[in-house]
Amino acid sequence: MTVLMEAAAPPSELTGRALEARRLVVDMAAGPRGCHLGGSLSVLDILVAALDRAARGDGTEVVLSKGHAAAGLYAALHVSGVLTENPAPLYGLAGEPYTGHPGPKVTGVRFPTGSLGHGVPYAAGWALAARLAGRSGLGIAVAGDGELQEGLVWETCQVAAAQRLGNFVLVVDRNGGQNDGMVADISPMDRLAERFSGFGFEVVETDGHDVDGLAALFAADRARLVRPLAVIANTVKGKGLPPVEGRAASHYVTIDAARAANWKRMIR
């Protein structure tokens, strides 16, 4: 999604945005269909920071490749000022665009995602187009660590390195979980930094909940760089909500309004 706003927010505002977004995600979990709560909460700080970079209006495109975390994306778009209406009361309702996977009917979403792995080449293609057009914007893909089991991710990494796409950034929301359990129990991703480095990427491993640090990382000018960037963002599934933090069972949650009200008071 390309975001056109006057200026990026001062970093001091970003933590507040992320907390507000977490409350919105809990509201969506209390909707008629529930939502992918754990992954939406783990990815929120990444999305808020990436959208702050996109607020420069330089053509930076943010693609949520782990599209099942759509609730987190809608919340982040709202608190970032891209979506003017509150998506939480409309999430999952017939006739509304706020479905379980994001699509271009939602303001700020350019590419439909949900089939895992596909958002990564969308963002790499955007980065290549920006370079060919002489633009300074980034193509930022936000993927999950379970999603790295898709071969298309690594095919894209090979092409991005070969094309010297220094303006392509692949962020891994490394929360350790996936639909069927924990990544380490299903298909472990050992030596992940070495894997990306072997594909020719610059690699940074960081706290995926340090929203100000992430914003500073994304703010760097990469127009003249030739190595794509892989950001391994270590996160906690269900971050900010003590009853579900780190629990594989938080992957998809449906709750009632009373529990939502209680959980929102716990958000930290």
N, C-alpha and C positions, 0 to 999 in steps of 0.2 A: 504494500500500500504506500503510495506517495502522499506525504502530508505537507500541505502548504499552510504555514503559520508564520507570523511575523518574526519570532525569535525563539530560540530554545530557552527552556525554563532554567532558572538558577538551580544548581544541584540541591540546595536546601529544600526545595519544594518536592523533590522526587519521592522521598520516603513517604511523605504524606499522601501522595498520589497512590503509591502502592498499597498503603493501608486501606484507603478508600476503595480501591479496586478489589481487595480481598473481601470486603464486606459485600460488594455487589455479587461476587462469585458465590458466596454463601446464600444470598437471596436466590440466585439461579438454581442452586441445589434444592431449594424449597419449592421450586416450580413444579408443574405437572409431570415433567419427565425427569427431573433431577439433572445432574451434569457430571462431567469428568472433573471432580473436585480436586483430587490430589495433584494431578499434573497441571491444572490451571493455577493452583496456588504456588507450585514450584517455579513456574515460568514467568510469573507476573513481574518480578523485578527486572528480568531480562527485557521483557516487552516494553515496560515503562521507559527504561534507559534507551532502547533502540528507537522508540517513537520520539524521544527527546532529540536524538540525532536527526531523525527525519523532519523534525520541526524547523530545521534550517531552510527547508525549501530548495535544496540543491539536487533534488531528484532521487534521494536515497529511498530505496524500496525495502520494506520489512515484510518478509514472508513467513508466516507461522506454518512450518512444514508439518509439525505434529498437530494436525488440524483438529484432533479430538479435544484439544484444550481450547476450543472456541470460546467457552465462557470467559476464560482469562483474557483472550484477545478482545472480546467485546467490552469487558470491564476496563482494560487498559486504553482502548480507543476512546471510551467515554471520559475517563479522568484526564486524558491528554487533550481533550477539547476537540477531537476529530468527530466523534458522535455527539450530537447535541442532545438527543433524547436518551433517557436512561433505558438500557436494553434489558435490565433485569426483569421488570414486570412482563416483558414481551417474549422472553426467552422460551422457545419450545412451543409457542402458540401457533395454531394453524393460520396461514396467511401472513405471518411475520417473517422477516428475513433472518432472524436470530436462531438459526438451526444448530444442530449438534456439531456440524462442521461448517467452517466459514466459506462464503461465496461472494461474488462481486456485487450482489444486491445490497450488501452492507457497505455503508460509506467508509472508505479507507481500506477496503479489501479489493485488491486487483485480481488475485488468482484464487480459484477454489482449491482447497486442500483437504485432505482427509485420507486419501490413499497414500500410505506412508512412503516417504522417500521422494515424492514428486515435487514438493516445495523447494527442495535443495537445488535442482536444476533450473527451476523458475528464477530463483534469485541469482544464480550464476549467469543465466542468460541475460538478466537485467543488467548485471555488472558489465558483461561484454558489450551490450548495446550502449551503455553509458560511456564506456571507454571509446568506442567507435565514433560516438557523437561528440566527444570532447567534453563530456560533463564530469563533474567531480563527485557525484553521488555514489553511494555504496549499494551493493546488493547484499542484504543481510538475511540469511536463512536461519531460522530458529528450529532446531530439531531435538528430538529426544534421544537418550542413549539406547533405548530399545529399538528405536527407528534405525540405528546404525546397522542393524542386521539386514537391512535392505541393500541389495547390491547396487541399486541406482545411485545411492549416496556416494559410493566409492568410485563408480564410473564418472560421476560429476567431478569429484575431487581430482581425478586424473586429468580430465579435460581442463578444469580451472587452472591447474598448475601448468599444463602445456601451453595454455593461452596467456599465461603470465597475468592472471587477473588479481592484481594486488588490491583491487577495490571490491573483492568478494570476501565476505565474512560469514563463516559458518559457526554458529553458536550451538553448543550441545548442552541442553538442559539435563545435566547428569544427576537425576534424582534416584537412580538405582532401581527403579521399578518399571514394569510394563503390564500389559493387560492380564497376563497369566501368572504373575508373581514377580520375583526379583530377577533382574538381568543376570546377576552372578550365578543364579541357579538354572538359567535357561540357555543363555549364550554369552558367556563372560566376555567383556571388552577389556582384556588386559593390555597394559602398555599403550593406552590410547594416544597419549602424546607422541609416542614413537611412531605409531601408525600414521598419524597425520604428517609428522615430519618426514617420514619416508615417501609420502606422496608429494613432497615439495612445499608444504605449508609452513608458514610461521605459526608457532603454537604458543598460546598463553593459557595457563590454568589459573582459575580465580574463584573467589567466593561469588556464587551466582545470586546471592541475596544482598550484596553490597551495591545497591542501585546507583549510588554516586560514583563508585569506582568503575562500574560498567559504563556509565555515561561518559566518563573521562576516556575510557578505552575506545568507545565508539566515536568519540569526537575527533580522534586523530585524522589528519589528512592523509589518505592513502592513494591519492591520484597518481603519484609518481612511483609507487611501489610495484614490484612485480611478483611477489610471493603472496598467494592468498593467505588469509588469517583464519585459523581455527581457534575458537575460544571454548575451552572446556570449563563450563560453569558448574561448579559443584553445588548442588541444591538439595533440599529436603522435600520429599513428597508431602503435600499438605502443609507447607511452611506457613507459619503464623497462626495456626489453629491447633493448640496442644492436644485435643482429643484424637486427632488424626495424623499428626506429624510422624513421618517415617513409616506409616502403615500401608502395606500393599492393598489392604481392604478399602483404602480411600480412593482407589482408582475411579470408581463411579459410585456416586452417592445420591440418594433421594431422602430428604428429611422433611419434617413438617415445620410450620411457621414458628411454633414455640421453640423448637430446637434451634432454628435459624437465629431467632432473637437472642437466645442464650449464647450461641457460638459467636455471634457478631460482637458481643461484649468481651469475649476472650481474645479477639484478634490483636496481635502484637507485631 
